[in-house]
């Protein structure tokens, strides 16, 4: 793994909080330990690994009592052998826009990223996060638009216009019903990054 200057960590920590902390999102990175990286993603979703660099993440459900019933809550991910049925490859710029629209609210977004005055800043923060994984990283999403096109325009669609193969639990726990999601997975030789947006009421 690359040794990074402290400025890289500071830029990441700032970007992840500024970009994703205002809505219901998950952001975590784990080590790449398997040839089949689906096992490494599952470890991140089950919180059985930590960020190898100790950088900031977002996980408001880490200590949620719902995890007594659904260990990966709010996820109920498929088995590693089924990931190919749920995920589609993305080009790097499409991955940036997928991450950027995770700043939106699912059903009541008054200002989609595409029309915000800080649109370029949002995209820059998304690039900062994905730069961590390097130029050879591959990207995957559960958004069904990517099934036929690895470069869908997430900015144009926004969260409200994005359909997906759900990784979410269907269980109604602690008064919260989860109904939509958008996920992005970054994979390189050393790490897997997992970013997820949830719609809930």
C-alpha positions as CSV (number, residue, x, y, z in Angstrom):
1,X,0.0,0.0,0.0
2,X,1.2,3.5,-0.8
3,X,2.5,5.8,1.9
4,X,0.5,9.0,1.7
5,X,1.2,12.5,3.0
6,X,-1.0,13.8,5.8
7,X,-2.7,16.2,3.3
8,X,-4.3,13.2,1.5
9,X,-6.0,12.1,4.7
10,X,-7.1,15.6,5.5
11,X,-8.5,16.1,2.0
12,X,-10.3,12.8,2.2
13,X,-11.8,13.4,5.7
14,X,-13.0,16.8,4.7
15,X,-14.5,15.6,1.4
16,X,-16.3,12.6,2.9
17,X,-18.0,14.7,5.5
18,X,-18.8,17.6,3.3
19,X,-20.2,15.5,0.5
20,X,-22.1,12.7,2.3
21,X,-22.8,13.6,5.9
22,X,-26.1,15.5,5.4
23,X,-28.0,12.6,4.0
24,X,-28.4,8.9,4.9
25,X,-25.2,7.5,3.5
26,X,-22.6,4.8,4.2
27,X,-18.9,5.2,3.3
28,X,-16.2,2.8,4.3
29,X,-13.0,1.2,3.0
30,X,-11.6,-2.2,3.8
31,X,-8.5,-4.2,2.8
32,X,-8.4,-6.2,-0.4
33,X,-7.6,-9.7,0.9
34,X,-9.2,-12.0,-1.7
35,X,-8.9,-12.5,-5.4
36,X,-12.7,-12.3,-5.5
37,X,-13.2,-8.8,-4.0
38,X,-16.9,-9.6,-3.3
39,X,-15.7,-11.2,-0.1
40,X,-13.9,-8.0,0.9
41,X,-17.0,-5.9,0.2
42,X,-19.1,-8.3,2.4
43,X,-16.6,-7.8,5.2
44,X,-17.0,-4.0,4.9
45,X,-20.8,-4.3,4.9
46,X,-20.7,-6.6,8.0
47,X,-18.2,-4.2,9.7
48,X,-15.7,-7.0,10.3
49,X,-12.8,-5.0,8.9
50,X,-11.6,-1.4,9.5
51,X,-10.2,1.2,7.1
52,X,-6.6,0.1,6.5
53,X,-5.4,3.7,6.7
54,X,-7.7,4.8,9.5
55,X,-9.3,7.5,7.4
56,X,-12.8,8.9,8.1
57,X,-15.9,7.0,7.1
58,X,-19.7,7.3,7.6
59,X,-21.7,4.6,9.3
60,X,-24.6,5.8,11.5
61,X,-25.8,2.2,11.9
62,X,-22.6,0.6,13.3
63,X,-24.1,0.6,16.8
64,X,-27.7,0.3,15.7
65,X,-29.6,-2.4,17.7
66,X,-31.1,-3.5,14.4
67,X,-27.8,-5.3,13.8
68,X,-28.9,-7.9,16.4
69,X,-31.5,-9.1,14.0
70,X,-29.8,-8.1,10.7
71,X,-26.0,-8.2,11.2
72,X,-25.2,-6.1,8.1
73,X,-28.0,-3.6,8.7
74,X,-29.2,-1.7,6.7
75,X,-27.8,-4.1,4.2
76,X,-29.0,-7.5,3.3
77,X,-26.4,-8.2,0.6
78,X,-26.4,-11.1,-1.7
79,X,-23.8,-13.9,-1.4
80,X,-20.4,-13.2,-3.0
81,X,-21.3,-15.7,-5.7
82,X,-24.3,-13.6,-6.7
83,X,-22.6,-10.2,-6.9
84,X,-22.4,-10.5,-10.7
85,X,-26.2,-10.6,-10.8
86,X,-26.5,-7.4,-8.7
87,X,-23.7,-5.2,-9.9
88,X,-22.7,-3.5,-13.2
89,X,-19.3,-2.0,-14.2
90,X,-19.0,1.8,-14.3
91,X,-16.6,4.1,-16.1
92,X,-14.6,6.4,-13.8
93,X,-16.4,9.6,-14.6
94,X,-19.8,7.9,-14.2
95,X,-18.6,6.7,-10.7
96,X,-17.8,10.3,-9.9
97,X,-21.4,11.4,-10.8
98,X,-22.9,8.4,-8.9
99,X,-21.0,9.5,-5.8
100,X,-22.0,13.1,-6.3
101,X,-25.8,12.4,-6.5
102,X,-25.6,10.6,-3.1
103,X,-25.7,14.1,-1.7
104,X,-29.4,14.3,-2.8
105,X,-32.5,13.3,-0.9
106,X,-34.4,10.5,-2.5
107,X,-37.9,11.9,-2.8
108,X,-37.8,15.4,-1.6
109,X,-34.7,17.0,-3.1
110,X,-35.4,20.7,-3.8
111,X,-32.0,21.3,-5.5
112,X,-30.5,18.4,-7.4
113,X,-26.8,18.5,-7.9
114,X,-27.2,19.2,-11.6
115,X,-28.7,22.6,-10.8
116,X,-26.8,23.6,-7.7
117,X,-24.4,26.6,-7.7
118,X,-21.8,24.4,-6.0
119,X,-22.1,21.6,-8.6
120,X,-18.4,21.8,-9.4
121,X,-17.4,21.6,-5.8
122,X,-19.6,18.5,-5.2
123,X,-18.0,16.8,-8.2
124,X,-14.5,17.8,-7.0
125,X,-15.2,16.2,-3.6
126,X,-16.4,13.1,-5.3
127,X,-13.2,13.0,-7.3
128,X,-11.1,13.5,-4.2
129,X,-12.7,10.4,-2.6
130,X,-12.3,8.2,-5.7
131,X,-8.7,9.4,-6.2
132,X,-7.8,7.4,-3.2
133,X,-8.2,4.2,-5.2
134,X,-5.9,5.3,-8.0
135,X,-6.1,5.4,-11.8
136,X,-6.4,1.6,-12.2
137,X,-9.4,1.2,-9.9
138,X,-12.5,-0.5,-11.2
139,X,-16.0,0.7,-10.3
140,X,-19.3,-1.1,-9.8
141,X,-22.8,-0.1,-9.1
142,X,-26.2,-1.6,-8.4
143,X,-27.9,1.0,-10.5
144,X,-29.8,-0.8,-13.3
145,X,-29.1,2.0,-15.8
146,X,-25.5,0.7,-15.9
147,X,-26.7,-2.7,-17.1
148,X,-26.7,-1.5,-20.7
149,X,-24.3,1.5,-20.4
150,X,-21.2,1.8,-18.2
151,X,-21.5,5.6,-18.4
152,X,-25.0,6.5,-17.3
153,X,-25.7,10.2,-16.6
154,X,-26.5,10.1,-12.8
155,X,-26.5,13.9,-12.6
156,X,-29.4,14.1,-15.1
157,X,-31.4,11.3,-13.5
158,X,-30.7,12.2,-9.8
159,X,-31.5,9.8,-7.0
160,X,-35.3,10.0,-7.7
161,X,-34.7,8.8,-11.2
162,X,-32.3,6.0,-10.3
163,X,-33.5,2.3,-10.1
164,X,-31.3,-0.4,-8.5
165,X,-30.9,-4.0,-7.6
166,X,-31.4,-3.6,-3.8
167,X,-28.7,-4.5,-1.3
168,X,-31.1,-3.4,1.5
169,X,-32.9,-5.4,4.1
170,X,-36.7,-5.5,3.7
171,X,-37.1,-5.8,7.5
172,X,-39.0,-3.0,9.2
173,X,-36.9,-2.4,12.3
174,X,-37.0,0.4,14.9
175,X,-39.7,2.2,13.0
176,X,-37.6,2.7,9.8
177,X,-38.6,1.4,6.4
178,X,-35.9,1.3,3.8
179,X,-37.1,1.5,0.2
180,X,-34.4,2.7,-2.2
181,X,-30.6,2.6,-2.5
182,X,-27.7,3.5,-4.8
183,X,-24.4,1.9,-4.3
184,X,-20.9,2.4,-5.6
185,X,-17.9,0.1,-5.1
186,X,-14.3,1.0,-5.9
187,X,-11.8,-1.8,-6.2
188,X,-8.0,-1.8,-6.5
189,X,-5.3,-4.2,-5.7
190,X,-5.1,-3.1,-2.0
191,X,-8.5,-1.8,-1.0
192,X,-12.3,-1.9,-1.6
193,X,-14.3,1.3,-1.1
194,X,-18.0,1.1,-0.5
195,X,-20.4,4.1,-0.8
196,X,-24.1,3.7,-0.4
197,X,-27.1,6.0,-0.3
198,X,-30.4,5.0,1.4
199,X,-34.0,6.1,0.9
200,X,-36.0,5.7,4.2
201,X,-39.1,6.8,5.9
